[in-house]
Amino acid sequence: MRAGALRCLAQIVLAVTVSMSVGEFAAIQGLSAADLRARFGLPALCEPSMTALSTDPTVNTVSVVIECREPAAQSAGPPQRATQ
């Protein structure tokens, strides 16, 4: 496999979709990133992000998408302009 193709594969976002009650979703929103990784078996280097979807407001069940992203790079401030 070519190096370019490997770099593209490394940027794929891992996502999990689960169905749960609105109460369960409210409870997991309060969990830390480490607790979310443990609960859903996500890799240690992922930064979980959740979205809930419901097509019927009368139903107490939502589909929850949990995306696993790379941790954001920590920066001290805005990028500096190069001086010549």
C-alpha positions as CSV (number, residue, x, y, z in Angstrom):
1,M,0.0,0.0,0.0
2,R,1.3,3.4,-0.9
3,A,2.3,6.0,1.8
4,G,-0.3,8.5,0.6
5,A,-3.1,5.9,0.9
6,L,-2.0,5.0,4.4
7,R,-2.1,8.7,5.4
8,C,-5.7,8.9,4.1
9,L,-6.7,5.9,6.1
10,A,-5.2,7.3,9.3
11,Q,-7.5,10.3,9.1
12,I,-10.7,8.2,9.1
13,V,-13.0,9.1,12.0
14,L,-14.2,6.2,14.1
15,A,-18.0,6.4,14.8
16,V,-20.4,4.2,16.8
17,T,-24.2,4.4,16.7
18,V,-26.3,3.2,19.5
19,S,-30.0,3.4,20.4
20,M,-30.9,4.5,24.0
21,S,-33.6,6.3,26.0
22,V,-33.5,10.1,26.4
23,G,-32.8,9.5,30.1
24,E,-29.8,7.3,29.3
25,F,-28.5,10.0,26.9
26,A,-28.9,12.7,29.5
27,A,-26.9,10.5,31.9
28,I,-24.0,9.8,29.6
29,Q,-23.7,13.5,28.7
30,G,-22.3,14.1,32.2
31,L,-19.6,11.5,31.8
32,S,-15.9,12.5,31.3
33,A,-14.1,11.6,28.1
34,A,-12.3,8.8,29.9
35,D,-15.6,7.4,31.2
36,L,-17.1,7.5,27.7
37,R,-14.1,5.7,26.3
38,A,-14.4,3.0,28.9
39,R,-18.2,2.6,28.5
40,F,-18.1,2.3,24.7
41,G,-14.7,0.6,24.3
42,L,-13.1,3.4,22.4
43,P,-9.3,3.8,21.9
44,A,-7.3,5.7,24.5
45,L,-6.3,8.4,22.1
46,C,-9.8,9.3,21.0
47,E,-11.7,12.4,22.0
48,P,-15.4,11.3,22.0
49,S,-18.1,13.6,20.6
50,M,-21.8,12.8,20.8
51,T,-24.9,13.7,18.8
52,A,-28.5,12.5,19.4
53,L,-31.0,12.1,16.6
54,S,-34.7,11.5,16.9
55,T,-37.3,11.5,14.1
56,D,-40.3,11.2,16.4
57,P,-40.6,13.6,19.4
58,T,-43.3,11.3,21.0
59,V,-40.8,8.3,21.2
60,N,-38.5,8.1,24.2
61,T,-35.7,6.6,22.2
62,V,-32.9,8.4,20.3
63,S,-30.1,7.2,18.1
64,V,-26.8,8.5,19.4
65,V,-23.7,8.9,17.2
66,I,-20.4,8.8,19.1
67,E,-17.5,10.0,17.0
68,C,-13.9,9.4,18.0
69,R,-11.6,12.2,17.0
70,E,-8.0,12.8,17.5
71,P,-7.3,15.1,20.5
72,A,-7.0,18.7,19.4
73,A,-3.4,20.1,19.3
74,Q,-2.8,22.4,22.2
75,S,-1.6,25.8,21.0
76,A,-0.4,28.8,23.1
77,G,-2.1,31.3,20.8
78,P,-2.8,32.3,17.2
79,P,-0.2,31.3,14.6
80,Q,2.7,33.7,14.3
81,R,3.5,35.4,11.0
82,A,6.9,34.7,9.6
83,T,9.2,37.7,9.7
84,Q,11.9,38.3,7.1
